[in-house]
């Protein structure tokens, strides 16, 4: 498909777990990329492309409206990744989470629309559905968020759809849990946690085990974001898509990790009160946009195993840089 004219893209949170893989892909695809991020996890995250002439790194806070008014003009599109990510991180400081995930969203969208941004891609979450009885969770089901994190994700979706116009196109993506290697690594996500423990402890602890957890490989997720700038206006404007692929039980994920890391890895099971279980359907994005994930959970574990063997992680069980909550506590954001 011919690339649209959207050549300059602002990626909020572009030095995060997903952004660190996405930004090099956007540059390789020929986009000029502006990144706004607090760089809490180090200035090295985008080191592989730091000298690229098409990259501008801006150390700043998306709550700073003056900064947004300075950097957004000239941007054709925005991919909005920045947020306090996942329930535990949000619950650590709910006021902070609301200020970043919700309060800052409204002026960001208004400034983008007023300054002529053509396309706004929003990273929502599959958690907005809450717990469903349906076997397959599809985009037409009601949103019943259970936590503040998912509640504000859902509210931002509502705001964005109301702000949409023929000249301000919007696309909402609801990703499953992302897994795999990134230069800004996270070891607080299911597949990544289990792999880290298998490699460094020789033991995986599964809480419950029967719960279904949808996952998507980070390479697939970032490919979707690149394509989100290339799909036609009529294909994406005002649309909402799930972005998942692998619906495995937690126990199955543990078995996959053991199969890859080694059969000597012990799997221990403990009871849990968290019985949330859901199966995300990605049929709509496959049928309407012809996107289908190409990478598996097995590949994600293999990629992490290679990274471990190459010594790319330092003290992966304890270093705060791999864990959102620990890093937020240390940084004392306000």
ZABAZA-760756 format. One record per atom (N, C-alpha, C, O, CB): residue in one letter; x, y, z. Coordinates in pm, whole numbers, plus 50000, padded with zeros to 5 digits. Glycine has a CB too. Layout:
AXYZ/...
// end
This chain:
X500844988050000/X500005000050000/X500885012450000/X501875013150073/X499055000150122/X500525022349919/X501315034449908/X501285042250039/X500225043950099/X500805043249792/X502455046950083/X502515054550207/X501765067650192/X501865074350089/X503975057050248/X501015071150294/X500285083750292/X501275095250310/X502475093050327/X499205084050402/X500745107350306/X501625118950319/X502015121650464/X502755131050492/X500945131150260/X501535113450556/X501805115750697/X503255112450729/X503575101250770/X500855107450786/X504125122050710/X505545119250720/X506145122850856/X507195117650892/X506275126550613/X505505131750930/X506045135551060/X505105130651169/X503945134451174/X506235150851070/X505635122151256/X504805116051359/X505385119151497/X506585117851519/X504685100851337/X504505123051589/X504885124851728/X504505112151803/X503345107951799/X504205137451791/X505465106051871/X505195094251952/X505335098152098/X506445100252147/X506165082451915/X504215099052168/X504285101652312/X504655088652382/X504155077952347/X502925107252366/X505545089552480/X506015077352544/X506895069152454/X506955056852466/X504855069052590/X507575075752362/X508375068752261/X509625062152313/X510285054752240/X508745078152155/X509975064552440/X511125057852500/X510665047152599/X511425042952686/X512035067952571/X509405042752585/X508885032152670/X509125018452610/X509835017052510/X507415034152693/X508525008552671/X508714994552630/X508354992352483/X509144986652408/X507874985252718/X507194996852442/X506764995452303/X507445005852215/X507885002752104/X505244996552291/X507525018052263/X508105028852183/X509535026252141/X509945030152031/X508045041552260/X510315019652228/X511725017152197/X511905007852079/X512945008052013/X512415011452319/X510904999552051/X510924990951933/X510254998051815/X510674996251700/X510234977551961/X509235005851843/X508475012551738/X509255023651668/X509245024451545/X507205018251795/X509915032151744/X510565043951686/X511575040251577/X511545046351470/X511255052051796/X512485030551599/X513385026751489/X512635021851366/X513075024351254/X514335015951536/X511515014851385/X510735010151270/X510155021951191/X510155021751068/X509605000851316/X509655031851262/X509105043551194/X510175050851114/X509945055151001/X508455053151296/X511345052351174/X512455058851103/X512845050850979/X513085056550872/X513675060551197/X512915037750994/X513265029150882/X512215029950771/X512535028450653/X513405014650929/X510955032450810/X509875033550712/X509845047250644/X509025049650554/X508535030850779/X510715056250686/X510825069150618/X510155080750687/X510065091650629/X510285067950485/X509665078650808/X509005089550880/X510025098050955/X511065093150998/X507975084050978/X509705110850970/X510385119351066/X509665117151199/X508435117451203/X510385134651022/X510415115051305/X509805111151432/X510225120651544/X511415123051566/X510195096751469/X509225126051613/X509455133351736/X509025124351852/X507945118551849/X508675146951738/X509875123351952/X509555115452070/X509485124752190/X510415132352216/X510615104252093/X508365124152262/X508295131052391/X508175120452499/X507315111752492/X507095141152396/X509045121352599/X509095111352704/X509865117152822/X510695126152805/X509765098052653/X509575112152940/X510335116253058/X511685109153067/X512545113253144/X509525113553185/X511865098652988/X513105090752986/X513465085853127/X514625086253168/X514265099152928/X512455081253200/X512685076153335/X513545063553335/X514185060353435/X511355073353403/X513545056553223/X514245043753218/X515575044853146/X516145034853101/X513375033353149/X516075057153136/X517405059453081/X517385066252947/X516455064652868/X518125046553071/X518435073952921/X518565081052793/X519085071952683/X519155076052567/X519495093052810/X519445059752718/X520055050552622/X519035042852540/X519385036152443/X520945040752695/X517775043952577/X516755035052521/X516715035652368/X516505025452302/X515385038752577/X516905047452313/X516875049052167/X518285050952110/X518455057352006/X515985060952128/X519275045552178/X520665047752137/X520965042451998/X521845047651930/X521605041352236/X520235032051955/X520505026251823/X520175035951710/X520665034351598/X519705013351805/X519335045951737/X518945055551633/X519185069951676/X518665079251613/X517475053751596/X519965072051782/X520105085451840/X520695095651744/X520435107551756/X520965084751964/X521485090951647/X522085100251551/X521325100951419/X521785107151323/X523525096251524/X520155094551414/X519365094651291/X518855108751264/X518275115051353/X518175084751301/X519055113951142/X518625127751113/X517125129951120/X516665141251127/X519105131650976/X516365119051117/X514915120451121/X514335119851261/X513115120451276/X514295109851039/X515175118851363/X514695117251500/X514955129751583/X516055135351583/X515365105251565/X513915134051654/X514045144651753/X513535139351887/X512375135551900/X513245157451710/X514425139051986/X514055134352119/X513805146252211/X514645155052224/X515155125152177/X512635146352273/X512235157452357/X511975152052497/X511065144152518/X510975164752301/X512775156452591/X512575152152729/X511555161352793/X511845173052821/X513925152152809/X510375155952816/X509315164552869/X508105156552912/X508035144452894/X508905174652767/X507165163652970/X505975157953031/X504765161052944/X504575172652905/X505765163253175/X503955151052913/X502785153552828/X501745162252899/X500795166852836/X502155140352785/X501925164453029/X501015173353101/X501365187953082/X500645196853128/X501015170053249/X502475190453016/X502955204152991/X502345209252860/X502895206852752/X504525204652984/X501225216252870/X500505220852751/X501335230652669/X501245230652546/X499185227352790/X502125238952735/X502965248352661/X503965240952573/X504205244852458/X503715257752758/X504535230352627/X505475222352549/X504755215752432/X505295215452321/X506135211652637/X503555210652455/X502805204352347/X502505214252235/X502595210752117/X501495198352401/X502165226352272/X501855236552170/X503095240152088/X502985244851974/X501285249252236/X504265237852147/X505505240852075/X505915229551982/X506445232151873/X506625243652173/X505675216952022/X506225205751945/X505225199451849/X505635192551755/X506725195352039/X503915201451870/X502935194951784/X502805201351647/X502625194051549/X501595195051852/X502885214651633/X502775220351498/X503785214051402/X504965212651434/X502985235551503/X503295210351285/X504135203651185/X504025188651189/X504525181851099/X505555207651204/X503385183351291/X503205168851298/X501945164951221/X500875170751241/X503115163951445/X502065155251135/X500915150351059/X500105140151138/X498905138551116/X501385144250927/X500785133151230/X500105122651304/X500705121351444/X501835125451470/X500195109251229/X499915115551531/X500355112851669/X500025098451703/X498905093751679/X499685122751771/X501005091451759/X500755078351819/X500915080251969/X502015082652018/X501735067051763/X499815079152041/X499815082452184/X499965069852267/X499015062452291/X498515089852222/X501215067552312/X501535056052395/X501695059852542/X501505051352629/X502795049352346/X502025072252570/X502405076352705/X501275074352804/X500145078752782/X502835090852706/X501585067652914/X500605065953022/X501295059353141/X502395054053130/X499375057452974/X500605059853254/X501005051253365/X500425037653332/X499215035753330/X500495056753507/X501305028153305/X500885015653242/X500535004853344/X501305002153436/X501975010653150/X499394999053327/X498804987553397/X498264991153536/X498595001553594/X499824976553411/X497424982353588/X496694984853712/X497594987253833/X497384997153904/X495794973353741/X498574978753861/X499374980853982/X500124994153981/X500215000854084/X500374969553998/X500644998053866/X501365010753857/X500425022453881/X500775032153949/X502045012153720/X499225021553826/X498235032053844/X497825033153990/X497725044154045/X497005029553756/X497595021754053/X497105021654191/X498155026554289/X497835030154402/X496645007854230/X499415026554248/X500485031654334/X500245046254370/X500515050454482/X501835029954266/X499745053954272/X499445068054294/X498295071854200/X498535076854090/X500715077154269/X497055069554244/X495905071854157/X495795086154105/X495375088153991/X494655068354229/X496155095954185/X496065109854140/X497055112354027/X496725119053928/X496335119454256/X498255107154041/X499265108453935/X498775101453810/X498875106853700/X500615102653981/X498255089153827/X497765081653712/X496685089153638/X496705089753515/X497245068253756/X495735094853711/X494655102353647/X495195114653575/X494735117953465/X493605106653751/X496165121453635/X496695133653574/X497375130953441/X497325139153350/X497665140553669/X498035119253430/X498745115853307/X497845108753207/X497825112053089/X499955107053339/X497095098953256/X496305090553165/X495015097053117/X494525093753009/X495975077653233/X494475106253197/X493185112253160/X493245127453148/X492905132953042/X492145108453263/X493655134253254/X493635148953252/X494485154553138/X494085164253074/X494115154553385/X495645148553114/X496525153553008/X496025149952869/X496435156052770/X497925148053028/X495145140152861/X494675135352731/X493825145852660/X493935147652539/X493885122552748/X492985152552735/X492045162152675/X492775173652606/X492515176252489/X491105167652782/X493705180652675/X494435191252603/X495305185952489/X495475192752388/X495295198952700/X495855173952504/X496665168052398/X495825166652271/X496275170352162/X497235154452441/X494635161252285/X493755159352169/X493325172852112/X493305174651990/X492515150952207/X492975182252198/X492525195452150/X493635202752075/X493395208551969/X492045204052268/X494835202452131/X495965209252065/X496265202451932/X496525209151831/X497225209152156/X496235189151931/X496495181851807/X495485185651700/X495865188251585/X496455166651832/X494235185951735/X493195189151637/X493315203651589/X493185206451470/X491805186751696/X493555212751682/X493655226851648/X494865229951561/X494845239151480/X493695235351774/X495935222051579/X497175224651505/X497275216551376/X498335216051314/X498375221651592/X496185210351336/X496145204151204/X496685189951195/X496995185251086/X496885212351112/X496805183051309/X497185168951303/X496105161251228/X494915162851256/X497405163051447/X496505153051135/X495555145851051/X495055132851113/X493905128951094/X496185142850919/X495935126251188/X495595112951238/X496095111251379/X497245114351410/X496175101951146/X495215106151467/X495555104051608/X495295089351639/X494155084751632/X494725113451702/X496355082051674/X496265067951705/X496425066351856/X497435070451914/X497335059551628/X495435060351919/X495425059352065/X495615044952110/X494905035952068/X494115064852121/X496605042952198/X496845029852257/X495965028452381/X496325033052489/X498345028052293/X494815022052364/X493945019252476/X494375006052538/X495575003552549/X492445018752432/X493444997552577/X493804984852642/X492644975152632/X491474979152635/X494194987152790/X492954962452619/X491894952352618/X491254950952755/X490224944252769/X492454938952571/X491844957152857/X491264956352992/X489984964553005/X489274963253105/X492274961053094/X489674972952906/X488464981152914/X487194972552915/X486134977252957/X488414991152797/X487274960152869/X486094951552864/X485684946253001/X484544942153020/X486344939952771/X486614946153096/X486344939653222/X486304924653205/X487004919353119/X485034944553281/X485504917753284/X485364903253274/X484094900053197/X483004904553233/X485344896653415/X484244892253092/X483094888853007/X482784873853014/X483674865553033/X483374893052862/X481524870552998/X481114856552992/X481304850852853/X481434838752835/X479654855153035/X481304859752753/X481454855252614/X482794848152594/X483804852052653/X481324867152517/X482794838052512/X484024830552484/X485034839552413/X486224839252445/X483724818052400/X484564847352316/X485414856552243/X485014870852273/X483844874552256/X485354853852092/X485964878952318/X485684892952348/X485904901152221/X487034902652174/X486584898252465/X484824906352166/X484864913852041/X484594928652067/X484104932552173/X483854908251940/X484914936751967/X484854951351983/X483454956752004/X483294967952052/X485454957851863/X482424949051971/X481064953951986/X480484951552125/X479354955552153/X480174947551882/X481244944852212/X480764942652348/X480904955352432/X481744963852403/X481534931052414/X480074956552534/X480094968452619/X481394969152698/X482034958952725/X478894968452716/X481784981252735/X482974983252816/X482554983552963/X481674991253002/X483724996452776/X483194975153042/X482884974353185/X484184973853264/X484494963853329/X481994961853216/X484954984753258/X486264984953324/X486144982853474/X485224988053538/X486974998053296/X487084975353529/X487044971653670/X487964980153757/X487814980353879/X487404957353686/X488904987053695/X489904994653770/X489975008953717/X489475011953609/X491294987853761/X490615017653795/X490775031553750/X491585032253622/X491285040153532/X491445039953858/X492625023853613/X493445023753491/X492575021253368/X492625028853271/X494545012953501/X491785010653371/X490965007253255/X489795016953239/X489365019553127/X490444993053266/X489285022353349/X488195032153341/X488635044553263/X487905049453178/X487725036153481/X489825049553293/X490285061553224/X490675058653079/X490575067452993/X491455067653298/X491125046553052/X491355042652914/X490045043452834/X490015048552723/X491955028352906/X488985038152895/X487675038352828/X487155052652811/X486595055952706/X486655030052908/X487345061052911/X486885074852902/X487645082452794/X487075090752724/X487045081953036/X488935079652780/X489725086152675/X489245081852536/X489225089952443/X491225082952691/X488875069352522/X488305064852395/X487075073152360/X486915077852247/X487925049752401/X486205075052459/X484965082552439/X485255096852397/X484615102252306/X484115082452566/X486225103152464/X486605116852431/X487125117652288/X486725126452211/X487665122152529/X488005108552252/X488635108952120/X487595107352010/X487655114251908/X489695098152108/X486665098352029/X485625096251927/X484745108451912/X484275111351802/X484775084051962/X484505115652020/X483695127852012/X484435139051940/X483815147451875/X483305132552152/X485765139051950/X486575149651889/X486865146851741/X487355155551669/X487885151351966/X486575134951697/X486895130751560/X486145139351458/X484975142651477/X486555115951539/X486835142751349/X486215149751237/X486735143751108/X487565134751110/X486505165151244/X486255148850996/X486755144050867/X488225147550846/X488935140850771/X485915149750753/X488685158150911/X490075162350896/X490955157951013/X492185158751005/X490145177350880/X490335153451121/X491055148351238/X490625133851257/X489665130851328/X490775157051367/X491385124851191/X491015110751191/X491535103851316/X492625106951365/X491555103751064/X490765094451368/X491155087651490/X491115072451472/X490285067051398/X490255091851607/X492025065951541/X492065051251544/X492355047051687/X493315051751748/X493145045651445/X491525038251741/X491715033151876/X492105018451868/X491415010451804/X490425035051962/X493205014951933/X493665001151939/X493594996352082/X493935003652176/X495114999851884/X493134984152099/X493044978052232/X493974966052239/X493564954752213/X491574973752265/X495244968452274/X496214957452273/X495994947452385/X495524950852493/X497604963052283/X496344935052355/X496504924952459/X497824927852531/X498474937952503/X496494910352398/X498204919252623/X499474921252693/X500624918752597/X500704908352532/X499584911852817/X501514928552590/X502644927652496/X503764919452560/X503974920052682/X503144941852457/X504474911852478/X505564903652530/X506744903852434/X506594907052316/X505094889152554/X507914900552486/X509104899852403/X510154910152441/X509984917852536/X508734901752259/X511244910152366/X512404918552399/X512234932852350/X511724935452241/X513664912552339/X512694942152434/X512764956252398/X513994962352463/X514384957952572/X511474963952440/X514624972252400/X515734979252465/X515334985852596/X516174988152683/X516314989652371/X514024989052611/X513494993752740/X512684982352795/X511454981952783/X512635007052726/X513404973052856/X512804960352893/X511884961553013/X512134969253106/X513884950352921/X510804953653010/X509904952253124/X509844937653166/X509594928753085/X508494957653091/X510074935553295/X509924922153350/X508764921653449/X508804914453549/X511224917753418/X507714929453419/X506514929153501/X505284926053415/X504174930253447/X506324942553574/X505504918653306/X504444914053216/X504524898853208/X505614893153211/X504564920653073/X503384892253198/X503284877853224/X504374869353157/X505114862353226/X501954872953178/X504464869853025/X505444861452955/X506864865152996/X507704856353018/X505284862752802/X507114878053007/X508464882653042/X508834878953185/X509964875153212/X508564897853023/X507864880053277/X508104876153416/X508494861453424/X509504857853484/X506844878853503/X507684853053363/X507904838553374/X509244834653312/X509944825953364/X506764830853307/X509584841053201/X510874837953137/X512034842253225/X513004834853241/X510964844752999/X511934854053283/X512974859153373/X513174849653490/X514314846553526/X512604873153424/X512094845053550/X512194835953665/X512724822253623/X513504816153696/X510824834453732/X512314817553507/X512804804553460/X514304804753439/X515014795353476/X512094800553330/X514804815553379/X516224816653349/X517054818753476/X518114812653491/X516474828053251/X516584827153565/X517404831653677/X517094824853810/X517904825553903/X517254846253693/X515934818453820/X515594811253942/X515464796253919/X515554788254012/X514304816654000/X515244792653793/X514984778653763/X513634774153812/X513354762153820/X516034770053823/X512774783853844/X511464780553899/X510444791053857/X510724803053860/X511534779454052/X509274786453819/X508164795253782/X507024792753880/X506654781253907/X507694792753633/X506484803453934/X505314802254020/X504094807053945/X504044818453898/X505494810254151/X503104798353933/X501864801453863/X500764803453966/X500504794754049/X501484790153761/X500124814953960/X499024817854051/X497714814553981/X497294821353888/X499054832754098/X497064804054028/X495894799053958/X496354790253844/X496844779153866/X495004810753906/X496184795353723/X496714788253607/X495714786353496/X496094786053378/X497224774953648/X494454785253531/X493444782853427/X493014795653357/X492404795153250/X492234776053488/X493324807253417/X492894819953359/X493504821953220/X494694819553199/X493284831653450/X492684826253128/X493164829352994/X493764843252993/X493194852653050/X492034828252890/X494914844652928/X495574857652916/X495974859852769/X496794852452716/X496824858453010/X495394869852705/X495764872652566/X497114879852559/X497404888552642/X494674881152497/X497914876352462/X499224882552444/X499414886552299/X498744881452209/X500354873052489/X500344895752278/X500774899252143/X502264902252146/X502744909352235/X499964911352087/X502974896852051/X504424898852042/X504714913552011/X503994919751932/X505054889551932/X505744918952072/X506064933152056/X506354936751910/X506114948051869/X507254936752144/X506874927251833/X507124930051691/X505804931851616/X505684940451529/X507954918651627/X504814923651649/X503504925151586/X502834938151628/X502254945151545/X502604913251621/X502924941451757/X502264953551805/X502854965951741/X502114975151703/X502374954551957/X504154966451728/X504784978051666/X504534978451516/X504464989251457/X506274978051694/X504394966851453/X504024966651311/X502644972751291/X502404979851193/X504054952151257/X501724970051385/X500394975951374/X500474991151381/X499804998151304/X499464970651486/X501284996351471/X501395010951483/X501965017151356/X501515027751313/X502265014651603/X502955010751295/X503485015851169/X502395015751062/X502215025650991/X504715007451122/X501675004851052/X500605003850952/X499455013350982/X498715017250892/X500094989550946/X499305017051109/X498205026151145/X498355039751079/X497385047251068/X498145027851296/X499575042951035/X499815055550964/X499645053750813/X499645063650739/X501205060850995/X499515041450768/X499515038650625/X498165033850573/X497885034950453/X500555028350594/X497325028350661/X495995024650617/X495215037050574/X495455047850627/X495245017250729/X494305035550481/X493585047050428/X492675053250533/X492285046750630/X492755042850306/X492345065950513/X491465073150606/X490145065750624/X489655064150736/X491215087350556/X489575061350514/X488275054850521/X488325041550595/X487325037150652/X487735052650381/X489495035150595/X489645022250663/X489705023850814/X489265014950887/X490885015150614/X490255035150862/X490535035851006/X489765046751081/X489645045851203/X491975038051027/X489255056851014/X488705068351085/X487515064551171/X486495059551122/X488305079150986/X487665066951301/X486605063851396/X486515049251435/X485585045251504/X485315068151340/X487475041251390/X487415026851414/X488105022951546/X488965030151598/X488075019351296/X487695011551598/X488255005651718/X488604991051688/X487774983551637/X487265006751840/X489834987051721/X490254973351694/X490984967251813/X491834973651876/X491164973051571/X490624954851843/X491464946951934/X492764943751863/X492814942351741/X490734933951979/X493824942551941/X495124938751886/X495724928051977/X496454931052071/X496084951051873/X495404915751946/X495934904552022/X496174893051927/X496024894451806/X494964900352135/X496554881851980/X496734870351893/X496694857551975/X495874848751950/X498054871351816/X497584856352073/X497764843752143/X496984843752273/X497364850552369/X499244841052169/X495904836152276/X495114834752397/X495474821552464/X494964810952429/X493594835352365/X496364822452562/X496804810552634/X496384811652780/X496204822652832/X498344808852623/X496234800452846/X496064800752991/X497434803753053/X498474801552991/X495484787153045/X497404808753175/X498674811753244/X499494798953258/X500714799353246/X498404818053384/X498834787853284/X499554775153294/X500204771353162/X501334766553159/X498594763953339/X499504773553052/X500074770552921/X501304779352893/X502294774652836/X499024772452811/X501214791952932/X502364800952913/X503564795652991/X504684795452940/X502024815452957/X503324791453114/X504414785853195/X505034773653126/X506254772053126/X503904782053334/X504194765053070/X504704753153000/X505504756852876/X506524750652847/X503554743952961/X505044767152804/X505774771952687/X507154776752729/X508164773452665/X505004783252615/X507194784652836/X508474789852885/X509404778352923/X510584778452888/X508254799253007/X508884768552994/X509734757053034/X510234749452912/X511394745252908/X508944747553126/X509384747852813/X509794740552692/X510954747652622/X511844741152566/X508604739152595/X510954760952626/X512004768552559/X513264769452645/X514374767352596/X511504782652526/X513084772452773/X514254774752860/X514934761652899/X516154760852901/X513824782352987/X514134751552929/X514724738652966/X513794730753056/X513084736453140/X516064740653036/X513804717653038/X512844709253111/X513134708453260/X512304703753337/X512844695353054/X514324713153303/X514654712953445/X513984724453521/X514084724953644/X516154713553464/X513324733553452/X512644744553518/X511434739153594/X510604732053538/X512214755453415/X511344742653721/X510234738053805/X509044747453791/X509224759653787/X510674737053953/X507854742053785/X506624749953783/X505844747153910/X505404735853933/X505764746753657/X505674757353993/X504914756054117/X503584763554101/X503544774054037/X505714761554240/X502534758254157/X501214764354146/X500714768754282/X500804761354380/X500214754554082/X500204780954287/X499604786254410/X498214791254379/X497904795054267/X500474797554470/X497364791054481/X495994796154462/X496014811354450/X496964817954494/X495084791754580/X494964816754390/X494864831254373/X493404835454378/X492504827754344/X495504835654241/X493194847754421/X491844853454419/X491574860354286/X490434864054256/X491664863254535/X492624862054207/X492484868754078/X492114858453972/X492984852053913/X493794876354039/X490844856953949/X490364846953853/X489974853253719/X489284846953638/X489184839353911/X490404865753695/X490084872253568/X490574863553452/X491714858953450/X490704886353559/X489674861453358/X490004853053244/X489264858253122/X488044860253126/X489644838153271/X489994860653013/X489334865952895/X490094861952769/X491304859852770/X489204881152903/X489344861052661/X489854856352532/X489544867152429/X488404868652386/X489224842452491/X490564874552391/X490374885852300/X490314881052156/X491174873552110/X491514896052317/X489294885352085/X489184882151943/X489834893151859/X489544905051878/X487704880351902/X490694889351767/X491314898751674/X490844896151531/X491534899151434/X492854897651681/X489654890551521/X489074887451390/X488804900151309/X489004900251187/X487784879551407/X488344910751375/X487954922951305/X489144929451235/X489034933351118/X487324932851403/X490264930751303/X491424937251241/X491994928551129/X492574933651033/X492514940051348/X491824915451141/X492284906451035/X491394907750911/X491894908450799/X492294891851084/X490094908050932/X489174908250818/X489064921950754/X488934922850631/X487804903750863/X489124932750833/X488924946050777/X490224952650730/X490224960150633/X488254954950879/X491324949850799/X492594956350765/X493654946450718/X494784950250687/X493114963950885/X493274933850712/X494174923450664/X495454922550747/X496534919750696/X494534925950518/X495314925050878/X496474923650966/X496324911051049/X495304908851115/X496634935951057/X497364903051046/X497394891051128/X498774889651190/X499794891351123/X497044878451044/X498804886751318/X500074885251387/X500914874251325/X500384863851283/X499834882451536/X502204876551321/X503124866751261/X504064860351363/X504754850551334/X503944873451152/X504074866051484/X505034861551586/X504304855051703/X503174858751735/X505894873351635/X504954845551766/X504324837451870/X504924840252008/X505964846852021/X504464822751836/X504244835152110/X504784835852245/X506094828052253/X507024832052323/X503764830352347/X506174816952181/X507424809152178/X508574817952128/X509674817552183/X507264796552089/X508324825552023/X509354834551971/X509734845152073/X510914848452088/X508884841351843/X508744850452145/X509024860552247/X509954854952354/X510914861552395/X507714865652311/X509684842752398/X510534836352499/X511924833852442/X512924836252510/X509914823252549/X511994829152319/X513294826852255/X514094839752243/X515304839852267/X513094820752116/X513424850652205/X514104863652193/X514694868052327/X515804873152333/X513134874352140/X513924865952433/X514414869552566/X515584860752607/X516544865352669/X513284868552670/X515504847952571/X516584838652604/X517884842852535/X518954842252595/X516204824252564/X517774847052410/X518954851952337/X519514864452405/X520724865852421/X518584855152189/X518624873452445/X519074885752512/X519784882652643/X520794888852676/X517884895052538/X519244872952718/X519924868752841/X521304863152810/X522274866352879/X519084858452916/X521404854852708/X522674848452674/X523714858452628/X524924856152640/X522464837952566/X523234869752575/X524164880352528/X524474890552637/X525184900252613/X523574887552407/X523954888252756/X524254897152868/X523634910952856/X524214920752902/X525724898652881/X522474911752795/X521844924752773/X521104930152895/X520704941752897/X520884923852658/X520934921752997/X520234926053117/X521174925753237/X522034916953249/X518994917253143/X520974935353326/X521774935953449/X520844934153568/X519944942253591/X522564949353459/X521074923553644/X520294921153766/X518794921953737/X518074929953797/X520674931253874/X518344913753646/X516974914653595/X515904911253696/X514734914153675/X516834905653477/X516294905053808/X515304901853911/X515074913554007/X514044914054075/X515744889653989/X516024922954012/X515944933354115/X516014947654061/X515414956654119/X517034931454213/X516734949853951/X516964963553905/X515644970553876/X514814965553800/X517844963453779/X515464982153937/X514194989653925/X513884993753781/X512724996253749/X514235001954012/X514884994453696/X514664998953559/X513794989153479/X513284992753373/X515995000953489/X513624977053529/X512814967153459/X511394966053514/X510584958253464/X513484953653466/X511104973953617/X509824972553686/X509184986253705/X509744994853774/X510014965453824/X508034988353645/X507405001453648/X507165006653789/X507475018153819/X506095000853575/X506634998053876/X506305002754011/X507565007054086/X507595017854146/X505584991754090/X508604998754082/X509845002154152/X510415015354101/X510875023654179/X510874991054137/X510385017053970/X510975029153912/X510145041453946/X510695052153975/X511095027753760/X508825040153944/X507975051353980/X508165055354125/X508185067254157/X506525048153955/X508315045554214/X508555048554353/X509865056054372/X509945065554449/X508555035854435/X510895051654300/X512195057954310/X512205072054252/X512795081254309/X513235049454240/X511535073754137/X511515086854071/X510655096854144/X510825108954127/X511025085553929/X509715092054226/X508835100754305/X508135111154218/X508185123154245/X509635107754415/X507505106254114/X506765115154024/X505605121854097/X505035116354192/X506245107453903/X505275133854051/X504125140754109/X503355148054000/X502355154554029/X504575150654218/
// end
